[in-house]
């Protein structure tokens, strides 16, 4: 009866919201402004003119959703599966590809995650984001290894004026740990523009209390965590690197520095017969430095040429593991990438290359034993892509080649098309893509040993892994029109729907596979990285959007079927996902209300589980933002309204429960802009 009450309450909230449509005011023309995206072609394009289908989350939505990191914003995106890992971080899955196969970019530059592993969304600063762009499907041609399943591009705000902002947010978990009942998120940002230079400072500190469903045990579900980000940047677009003073020779120079410090401490067990508590520790310190040059230095008639060069260096140091088995990890990553764009009215050519290096050391300081001894890899990439542009159709074709120090040469090709039909009021667009993908095994998958015995699991790398390859096809049909034209209530509402079908055939797909023999010997959940000879991933996404005046809503359904060569489903992937949201914006009172719901069911699970407790779940979230005046604003949010979460006894029963490890989280915040 209880689930029925919860679902009925959610439906009632939606119905009550719909009954208040009579209060809608006139539509703001700014809502009709179209987004500019760069992810599909690596060059700026209107969203409707991108030959590759791109999803966008705008700045307003991001500010409503986020509480410091990207997790909530990405969980809002239709079709994306966001999962909490055992270490307390968050990873993503898109169209059946996990986070190791989805590349995360910051301002179109790769976010190089430790040892080539999936990016932890909780280690990405969500402060000062302009928009998030999502490209589904194989993107190896333009972005290389790790982009087999798609790309998430995070575009940050670009300030050129003097301003400062400060905000504080207080949060409370429904199952907060007794000694830390409140969580705090503090943000400070400032920008200064003087002469030809712009300077920006951004500070973010998160003190997360954590939550624990069963306080009678030592083990905690999500421990307390402290996280700090420092971002510094300076840029100018007026530097003259050449001998003459022509404005065409001006170069944009930008230098960025980011510092991340994260501390976690999570009690996991107690030594039998003693009072010694075993704790899982994670202390991360990361420094990142970026330097970029770009210019638009030649214009001859309709011909425009520009180039850019970017460099990035990351040092990631981590001390982690059980308190009785600590290991130190040192990771260094360096990358230089550049591109050159030559364009005219009908043809745009993008070419470039990448030089990449990363290394990994891992040692146990107590015993002095070396687990990984200075392993490293290097690769050199070259790519070229042409975009033929006509009013009614576009053709995008590209080729990329990579030489890896350990795995030799690899290449990928892709062709995409876009056709426009109908007129301005009833616009149809049909986008198709056919391409290849590749990914070399990361140092983590080959050499890492994730010995988290006190958390009940261990993941072991394999030095014999082979590179992954894929052939993918996707097709997307989009329709935009105006409805309710004659209605005074729904003055010129905008209706849009998209249907996307995707299919991928992979070879040597890398998965973590349960090792039943070793698990039985150790009484732990032992998984090893292995190549699956073949895997087939296919699915369908359908979404419909309706926006009018102050209201907008969306509903999305995603179906996914992912199987290996033995026709067994790949674990951790749900058959069905439904995401729906309703947004209200009151222009008179500058009030934003966002309600979004997530439903997921029929997740594939490992055969080692002895029983299934739950294989479907429902999550409801609400966020409210309001600008009191030009300087002061407040926000309120409730994540996981009904406190749906994994059963406390699931692990001890060796039972499968697909529900996320989460607790109801209520936040209240204030922001002041000087």
N, C-alpha and C positions, 0 to 999 in steps of 0.2 A: 504493500500500500504506500509506503514511504516514497519509492521512486515515482509513483504516479502523482503524488502530491507535488513533488519537486518539478516534474515536467509540466504539470498543470499551472503551477505558479509562474514558470517562465513564459508559458503561452499567454497567461493572463496579462503579464507585464507588456508583452508585445501588443496585445489587443488594446490595452489601455492607452498605449502610446499612439496607436493608429487612430483612436477616436479623437485625439486632440489635433488632427490635421487642420481642422477649421481655423486654428489660430495662426496658420502660416502667413508670413509676410511676403513681400515681393522678393524675387530672386536677385541675388547679387551677381552682377555681370562678371565679377572676378572668378566665380566658380567655373566659368566657361573657358578660362585660360588653360591651354594645353601644356602638359609636361614636356620638357626637353630631356631626352635620354641619350646615353652614350654607350650602354653596355652591348647592344646588338652589333654595332659596327666599329666601336672604339672612336667614333666621331659624333658630335652633337646632331641629334635628329629630333623632330617632333615625334611624339609617341605614335601618332597615326601614320607617320611616314617611315617608321622603322620596318625594314624588311623581315626582321626577326621579332617574334612576339615577346613583349616585355610587360611585366607587372610592376606597378609603382605604388609605394606607400609614401604619401606626402608628409611634409613637415608638420602640419597641423595634427594629423593622426598619430604620428610618432610622439609628439609632445604629450598627447593624451595618454598614450599607452605605456611609455617607458618609465621605469624607476631606476635609471642608472645604467642598465645594460640592455642588450638587444633581445633578450629572450621573449618578452611579451610582444614586441613589435613583429618578430618573425613568426611567432605562434599565431598571429592574426592573419597571416598570408594564406589564402586558400591553397590546399594541396600540400603544404609543408607540414612535416611531422617533426615536432620538437620533443626530444627525449632527455630526461635527466639521467646522467650516468652515475655509476656507483660512487665516484669520487666527489659528487656534488655539483659538477658542472653540467652544461647543456650542449647537446649536439643536434644536428638536423638531418633530415632525410627528405629527398625530393625525387618524385617519380621513380621510387624504388632504389635509388642510389643513396648510400649513407654519406655522412659528412666527409669521409675520406675522398669521395668522388665529386663533391660540390665545392667549388672554389669561392672563398670569401675575399672580396676586394674592398679596399678603402680608396676612394677617389680613383677607381679604375686600376689601382696597383695592388698586386697580390698581398694579402695578409698571410705572411709565411708563418705557419703555426709550428710549434715545437716538433722536431724530428719528422716533419711531413705529415703529422697526424691531423685528424679532424680538428677544426678550429673550435675552441670552447667559447660559446656565445657569451658566457659570463666574464670573459677576459677581453671583451670589446666594449670600449667606452661609447655609450649612446648619447653623450652630451654633444649638443651643437650639430645635429644631423639635419641635412636639408631634405633628402629623400633616400629611399632604398629601392633599387631596381633588381628585379628577379628575372633571369633568363633561364628557361627550362630546356633541358636536352643537351646533347653533346656540344661543347664549346671548346674542344681541344685545339681547333684550328687557330683561334685568336688568343687563347689563354693557356694552352699547353696542358701538361700533366696535371691531374687533380680536377680537371673541369669536364670529366666524362658525363657527369649527371647534370651539370648546369653551373650557373654563376649567380652569386648574390653580391651586388655592388652597392656599397654604402657611400653616399655622396655627402660630404660635410659642408657646413655653411661657409660662405666666403665673405668676410667682413672687410669693409673699406671705410669705416667711420668710427668715431670715438664713442664707446659705450661700455657699460659694465652691468653684470647681472649676478644676483646671489639668490639661492633657493635652499630650503631645507624641507625634508620630508620625513615624517615619523610613521613607522609601520608596526603592526602587531600581528603575529601568527595566532591562529586559533589554538594551536598546540605548542605555544612558545615554551622554550626551555626555562625552567623556574628562575635561574639566576640572571636571566637576560630577557626580560619581558618585551622590550621595545627595540626596534631597528631604526637606524638613522641613515639618511642619504643627504649629503651636503654637496652643493655645486656652486662654483664661483667661476665666472668667465669675464674677460675684459679684452677689449680691442682698442688699439690706438693707431691713428693714421696721421703721419707727419711727413711732409715733403712728398717724396715718391715711394715711401716705404710704409707697409702695414705690419702691425705686430699684434699677436693674439696669444692670450694665456687662458688655459682652461684647467680647472682643478675639480676632481670628483673623488669624494670619499664615501665609502659604504661600510657601515657597521651593521652586519646582519646577525640578528639574534639566533636564528635557526629554530627548528621545531622538532618535537619528539612526541610520538603518539602514545608511547608507553613509558612513563617516567619511572616505573618500578624496575626497569632493567638498566644496565650500564650503557648498552648500545643506543645511539641516537640516530634518528632518521636523516636529519640535516643539521650539521653542527653550526656553531657560530662561525662567522667569517668576517675578516676585515680586508678591505680592498681600497687601494688608492691609485688614482691616475693623475699624472701631470702631463699636460700637452703645451708645448711652446712652438710658435711658428713665426716666421717673418717672410715677407715677399715683396717684390717690386715688379712692375711690368714696364719699367722705363730704363732698364739697363742697356747701354749701347756697347756691344762687344765688337763692333766693327769701326772702321776708320771714319766713315761719314756720319752725318747727323740725321739721316733719313729715318722717318718714323717707321718705315717698313723693316728696319733693322733692329728695332727694339726687342729685347728678350725678357721674358718673364722668368724670374729666379725665385725659388722658394726653398726654404730650409725648415724642416720640422724635427722636433724631438719629442719622444713619448716615453714616459716612465710608468711602469706598472709594478705594484707590490701587492701581494696577496698572501694572507695567512689564514689557514684553516686548522682546526684542532677538533677531532671527533672521537670520543670514547667508543670503543668497539667491544671490549670484553674485559674480564678480570681473570687473573691467573688462579686456577683452582687451589684452594687451601691457603691463599695469600690475599693480601689487600692491594696487590699491585694491579693497577688499571692499565690495560693496553690501549693506546691511543693512536689513531691514524692522523699523521701530520702532513701538511703540505705548505711549504713556504716558497713562494715564487717571487723572483725579482727579474724584471725584464727591461732592457734599454733598447730603444729603437731610434735610428737616425735616418732621415730621408733628405735627399737633395735632388732638385729637379730644375731643368732648363727647358723652356719651350718658347717657340716663336712663330710668328706668321709673317715671314720676311719677304715674300715675293708675291706680287699681284700683277698679272698681265691680262687685261681684259677680263674674260670669264675664268681665267686660270688662277687658282689659288694653291700655294704650297706652304706647308708648315711642318715643323719637326719638333720632337721633344725627346729629352733624355732624362731618365730617372735612375737614381741609385738608392739602395736600402741596405742597412746593416742592422742585425738583431743579435743581441746576446741574451740568452735565456738561461737562468740558473735556478735550479729547483732542488729542494731537499724534501723528500717525501717517503712515505712508508709507515709501517707500524713503529711505535716508539722503541720496540726491541729489535728492529731490523730496518734502520734508516739507510737510504741511499742518496748520494749526491749526483745530480745530472747537470752537465754543462753542454749547452747547445749554441753553436754559432752559425749564423746564416748571412749570406751576402748575395746581392743581386744587382745587376745592371741591365736595364732594358730601355730600348728606344724605338721610336717609330717615325715614319715620314709619310705625310699625306699629300697627295696631289689630286686636285679635284677641279672639275668643270661642271657645267650645267647637267650633263648626262652621265658622267663617269667619275667615280671616286676610287682611287687606289691607295690602300694602306699597306705599308711594308715595314718590317722591323726585325728585331732580334733580341735575344735574352742570353745573358751569361749568369749562371747560378751556381752557388756553392753552399753546402751545409755540412756540419760535422757534429758528432755526438760522442760524449764520454760519460761513463756511468761507473761509480765506485761506491763500495760500502765502507764508510769511514771507520767504523768500529773495528772491523776485521782487516781492513786494508785490501780486501779482495776486489779485483777489477772485473766488473761484469761486461763492460763494453770499452774497448781500448782504442780510442781515437779513430772511430769509423767515420768515413766521409764519402761524399759523392759530389760530382760536378756534372753540369750539362750545358750545352750550347744549343739554342733554338734559333730558327729563322722562319719568318712567315710572310705571306703576301695575300692580299684579298682585294677583289675588285667588285664594285657596286655599280651596276648599270641602272640608271634611273630614268623612268618615263612616267608621264602623268597617270597612266592606268596600270602600270606594272613595274616591278623591280626584280632584278636578278643579282644575287650576292653569291660569289664563289671564292673559295680560299683554299690555301695549302700551307701546311706547317711541317717542318722537319726538325727532329731533335736528335742530338748525339749525347748519350749518357755514358759517363765514365765506366759504369758497371754493366750496362745492358746494350750498348751500341746504338745503332740508328733506329729511329721510329718516325713514322709520318702519319698525317691525317689530312683528309680532304673533306670539304663540305660545300654543298650547294643549297641555297635558300631562294625561294621566290615569294613575291607578294603580288596579288591581283586586286584591283579596286573595281567594284561594281556599284551600280545604282547612282544616286545623286547625293547632294549635300545633306538633305533631310532624311534620306534612307540609304545609309552607306553600308555596303558589304565589303569585307576584306577577307581574303583567303591567303593564308601563309602556309608554306610547305618547307620542310627541311629534310635533307638526306645527307648523312655525314658519318665520319669515323671518329673514334676516340681512342686514346691510349693513356695508360698510367703506369709508371715504373713503381715497384714496391718501395715504400718509404723506409728510412732507417729504423723507424719504430717497428714496422711489421717484420723486418728482417732480424733485428738484434735485441729489441727491448724485452725485458722480463718484468711483467706486471705482477709482482708477488704481493698480493693483498690477502694473505691467508686469513687474517683476522676479520676481514670483511667477507670471507667465505669464497673467494675466487682467485684465480690466477690465469693470466694470459701470457702465452709464450710465443716469441717470434720464431721465424723460420728463415734460415739463410738460403734455402733452396727455392724461394718464391720466384715466379716468372712474371714478366710484365703483362698487364691486362690490355685487352683490345676489345673494341666494340664497333658494331654497325648499328646506326640508329635512324629511325624515320619518325617524323611527326607532322601533323597537319592541324591547323587551327582556323576555324571559321568564326568571324566576328560580325556582329550586326549592331548598328547604332541608328536610333530613330527618335523622333519626338512624339510624345503621346499626350493625351488629355488637352489637345490644343484649344478646344472650345470650352474647357472647364475653368471657371474662376478660382476653384479650389486648388487645382493642380496645374497652375499656369505653366505650360510648355515643359512638362516633365521629360527627362532624358532616359531612354531605355537602352540598355546594352546587354547583349549576351554573347558568350564565347563557348565554343565546343572544341576541345583539344583531344586528339588521339595520339598516343605515342607507342613506339615499339623499339626495343633494343635487344640485340643478340650479342652477348659478351663471350669472350674466350679468356680462360685463365682468371676469371673473376675471383678476387681475394675476399675471403670471408673468415670470420672466427668460427671454428667448428668445435663442438663439444667433444672432448676426448674421454669416452666412457671408461676406458681401462685405467687411465691415470687418475680420473676422478674417484674411482672405486678404491684405488690404492691409498690416496691421500685424504679422502673424505672431504675434498674441496671440489668446487666447480672449476674444472680445468678446461681451458679453451686454447687452441693453437691456431695460428694463421696458416691457411692452406689455400691453394688455387682450386677453384671449382672449374672443372673442365669446360663446361658451358653453362650459361644461365640465360633465360629468356625473361625479359621484363616488359610488360605491356599494360596499358591502362587507358582510362578515359576521364577527362575532367570537363565538367559542365558548370558554368556560372552565369548568373543573371543579376544585373545591377539596375536599380531604379533610383533616380535622384530628381528631386523637384523642390524648388524654393529652399526651405530650411531642413528638409529631410532627405536622407539617402539610406538605401538598404541594399544588401547583397546576400545571395545564397549560393553556395558552391558545393558540388558533390564530386568526389574523386573515387574512382575504382582502380585497384591495382592488383595485378597478378604477377608474382615473381617466382620462378621455379628453376631448379638446377636440371642437369641432364637426366636425372632419374625421376623427373616430374614431381620432385618434392619441393614444397614452398620454401623460399628463403626466409629465415626467421626474422622476427622483429618488424615485419611489414604488414600493415592492416589491409584487409580487403576493401573496407569502406571508410570514408571520412566525409563528414558534413560540417561545413563552417558557415555560419550566418551572422550578420551584424546589422545593427540599426543605429544610425547616427542622426542626432538632432542638433542644429546650430541656430541659436537665437541671436540675431544680429543686433537687436535693440539692447539686450543685456549682455552681449558677448559671452554667451554660455554654450558650451559644447558638452553633449552627453553621448556616450558610445557604449552600447550593449553588444557583446559578441559571445556566441555560443559555439562550442566544439563538441562533435559527437564522433566516436571512433569505434569500430568493431571488427571482429574476426581477424585478429592479429596472429600471424604464424608464430608458433613457439616450438621449442626444442622437445624432442620425444623423451628426454630424461625426466621431465616433470611427472610426478605421480598422480596429480589431479589438477583440475582447472577450477579456480575460485570465481574468476570473472574474465570475460573476454569482450566486454563492451563497456564504454563509459561516456559520461556526459559532463561537460564543464561549462559554467556560466561566469561571465566577468562583466563588470561595469566600471566605467571611468567618467569622471566629471571634471571639466576645467572651466574657469570663468575669469575674465579680466575685469577687475573692479574698476580700474582706471588705466591710464597709459603706463603707469609704473608697477602697480600691484596686481597680482593674480593668485588664485588658489586652486588646488586640485584635490580630488577625493577619488579613491578607487577601491574596489573589492575584487580580488582575484580568487577564483574557485569559490564562488558564493556558497555552494552547498557542501563544501569541504569533502569532496569525493577524492579518495586516495587509495593506494595499494593497501591490502589487508596487512595488519601488523604481524600476523602469524604466517604469512605466505612463505617466507624463507625457511622457517623452522619446519614447516610442513612439506617442503620441496614442492610447493604448489605454484601454478602459473596464475598471475593476476596482471592483466594488461593496464590497469589504471596507473596513472603517473604517481610518483612519490611527490606529493605536494600537500600543502596545508592552506586553509583559507587565510588570505593575507589582506589586511585592511590598511590603507595608507591615507594620510592627510598631509598636504604640503602647501607652502607659501613661496612665491617668487617675487622679487623686487628688481626692477630694471631702472638704473640710474640714467 
